[in-house]
């Protein structure tokens, strides 16, 4: 290798490296510019909000006529407009089950549905399960078996369990049901855990929750 080559090869490598960096930076800028331009677009503060719509709901046996933004979730309707705060806002993404309520007897995550979608339907929250001072059998069983610790998930757990027991009595199978020829699956611990898997207890009171549900399931209907 002569003296000229020893000076040119490092320069050649340096130019190649610089070219790669410059090319990558340019490509990154081109990819992000449209998004940045969109983010910088002016917001029309004079655009009026959507007009409220009338929603008729039967909640815990009582009729309610509400004027709501059509984008209002059922959960926010219950908590913010009707002060029914038993239904909890946990993840707000339908993953924890703390907001579970019953729509015409079927359990649903109220954070994932809009109030306007249930116009004219019957909604039952945890506040509507007891008959005066007489607790629902599931509520009694949760107390007897210490089926809660912090209590945040409890209203959703109980509402979900009410719906789950109704589904079971109607013969609806679960993923772990072994014999589909039976009119109703036996509610073993495994069956209950599978059917309640949409409700998370961060305190991990699952054994007590299962025991409470099992006790209620064995009671005469």
C-alpha positions in Angstrom: 0.0 0.0 0.0 1.6 3.3 -1.1 1.3 6.6 0.8 -1.5 7.9 -1.5 -3.7 4.9 -0.8 -3.2 5.2 3.0 -4.7 8.7 2.9 -7.6 8.1 0.6 -9.2 4.9 2.1 -10.1 6.4 5.5 -11.7 9.4 3.6 -13.7 7.0 1.5 -15.1 5.2 4.6 -15.9 8.5 6.2 -17.9 9.7 3.2 -19.9 6.5 3.0 -20.8 6.6 6.6 -21.8 10.3 6.4 -23.9 9.5 3.3 -25.8 6.8 5.1 -26.6 9.1 8.1 -27.7 11.9 5.8 -29.9 9.6 3.8 -31.6 8.1 6.9 -32.2 11.5 8.4 -33.7 12.8 5.2 -36.0 9.8 5.0 -37.1 10.2 8.6 -37.9 13.9 8.0 -40.0 13.0 4.9 -41.9 10.4 6.8 -42.8 12.7 9.7 -43.4 16.0 7.9 -47.0 15.2 6.8 -48.0 14.2 10.4 -46.3 17.3 11.8 -48.1 19.4 9.3 -51.4 17.8 10.2 -50.8 18.4 13.9 -50.0 22.0 13.3 -53.2 22.5 11.3 -55.4 25.2 12.9 -58.3 24.1 15.1 -61.7 25.6 14.4 -62.8 26.7 17.8 -66.1 28.0 16.4 -67.2 24.6 15.3 -70.3 23.8 17.4 -70.4 20.5 19.4 -72.9 17.8 18.3 -76.4 18.5 19.3 -77.6 16.6 22.4 -79.9 13.7 21.8 -82.7 12.4 24.0 -82.1 9.0 25.5 -84.7 7.0 27.5 -83.3 4.4 29.9 -84.9 2.2 32.5 -82.3 2.1 35.2 -82.8 -0.2 38.3 -86.5 -0.1 37.6 -86.8 3.7 37.3 -87.3 5.6 34.0 -84.8 8.2 33.1 -85.1 10.7 30.3 -81.7 12.3 29.5 -80.3 14.8 27.0 -76.8 13.5 26.2 -73.9 14.1 23.8 -74.2 11.1 21.5 -70.6 10.2 22.3 -71.3 9.7 26.0 -70.6 6.2 27.2 -73.1 4.3 29.3 -70.6 4.3 32.1 -70.2 8.0 32.1 -74.0 8.4 31.9 -74.4 6.3 35.0 -71.6 8.0 37.0 -71.6 11.6 35.8 -75.3 12.2 35.0 -77.1 9.9 37.4 -74.6 9.7 40.3 -74.7 5.9 40.2 -71.0 5.5 41.1 -71.2 1.8 42.0 -70.0 1.0 38.5 -66.3 1.8 38.5 -64.1 3.2 35.8 -61.0 1.0 35.9 -59.1 0.6 32.6 -61.8 2.3 30.5 -60.8 -0.1 27.7 -63.1 -3.1 28.5 -60.2 -5.2 29.9 -60.9 -5.2 33.7 -64.6 -5.6 34.1 -65.0 -3.1 36.9 -67.7 -1.3 34.9 -69.9 -4.4 34.3 -73.6 -3.8 34.3 -76.6 -5.8 33.1 -78.6 -4.8 29.9 -81.9 -6.6 29.8 -80.2 -9.2 32.0 -77.1 -9.7 29.9 -73.7 -8.5 31.3 -71.8 -5.8 29.4 -68.8 -3.6 29.8 -70.5 -0.2 30.2 -67.2 1.7 29.3 -67.3 0.2 25.7 -70.8 1.1 24.8 -72.7 4.4 24.2 -75.8 5.3 26.1 -77.7 6.1 22.9 -77.2 2.5 21.8 -79.4 1.3 24.7 -82.3 3.7 24.3 -85.4 2.0 25.7 -83.5 -0.8 27.3 -83.4 -1.9 31.0 -80.1 -1.3 32.8 -79.3 -2.9 36.2 -76.3 -1.7 38.2 -75.0 -2.9 41.5 -77.2 -0.4 43.2 -80.3 -2.1 41.8 -79.5 -5.7 42.9 -80.7 -5.4 46.5 -84.4 -5.3 47.4 -84.4 -2.5 50.0 -82.4 -3.7 53.0 -82.3 -7.3 51.7 -79.1 -7.9 49.8 -78.9 -10.0 46.6 -77.8 -13.6 47.4 -74.5 -12.9 45.6 -73.9 -9.8 47.7 -74.5 -11.8 50.8 -72.2 -14.6 49.7 -69.4 -12.1 48.8 -69.6 -10.8 52.4 -69.6 -14.2 53.9 -66.7 -15.4 51.9 -64.6 -12.2 52.0 -64.9 -12.0 48.2 -63.3 -8.5 48.1 -60.4 -6.6 49.6 -60.1 -3.1 48.2 -63.6 -3.4 46.8 -62.9 -1.5 43.6 -63.7 -4.5 41.3 -66.5 -5.9 43.5 -69.5 -4.2 41.9 -68.4 -5.4 38.5 -67.6 -8.9 39.8 -71.1 -9.2 41.4 -73.0 -7.9 38.3 -70.9 -10.2 36.1 -71.6 -13.1 38.3 -75.4 -12.4 38.2 -75.3 -12.4 34.5 -73.0 -15.5 34.4 -75.4 -17.6 36.6 -78.3 -16.6 34.3 -76.3 -17.7 31.3 -75.4 -21.0 32.9 -79.0 -21.7 33.8 -80.0 -21.1 30.2 -77.5 -23.8 29.2 -74.9 -21.6 27.6 -71.5 -23.4 27.5 -68.1 -21.9 28.1 -64.7 -22.7 26.5 -64.0 -25.3 29.1 -67.4 -27.0 29.2 -66.7 -30.7 28.6 -70.1 -32.2 27.9 -72.3 -30.1 25.6 -75.1 -32.6 25.7 -76.1 -31.6 29.2 -78.8 -28.9 29.7 -76.4 -26.9 31.9 -72.8 -27.3 32.7 -71.7 -28.1 36.2 -70.3 -25.0 37.8 -67.0 -26.3 38.9 -64.2 -24.0 40.0 -62.7 -24.3 36.5 -66.1 -23.4 34.9 -66.6 -20.4 37.2 -63.0 -19.1 36.6 -63.4 -19.3 32.9 -66.8 -17.7 32.8 -65.6 -14.9 35.1 -62.3 -14.4 33.3 -63.3 -11.0 32.0 -63.3 -9.6 35.6 -59.9 -8.8 37.1 -59.3 -8.6 40.8 -55.9 -6.9 41.4 -56.1 -8.0 45.1 -56.3 -11.6 43.9 -59.3 -12.6 45.9 -60.2 -15.1 43.3 -60.6 -18.2 45.6 -63.1 -16.3 47.7 -65.0 -14.9 44.7 -65.3 -18.5 43.3 -66.5 -19.8 46.6 -69.2 -17.0 46.8 -70.4 -17.7 43.3 -70.4 -21.5 43.9 -72.5 -21.0 47.1 -75.0 -18.9 45.2 -75.2 -21.3 42.3 -76.2 -24.1 44.6 -79.1 -22.2 46.1 -82.6 -23.0 44.8 -83.8 -20.6 42.2 
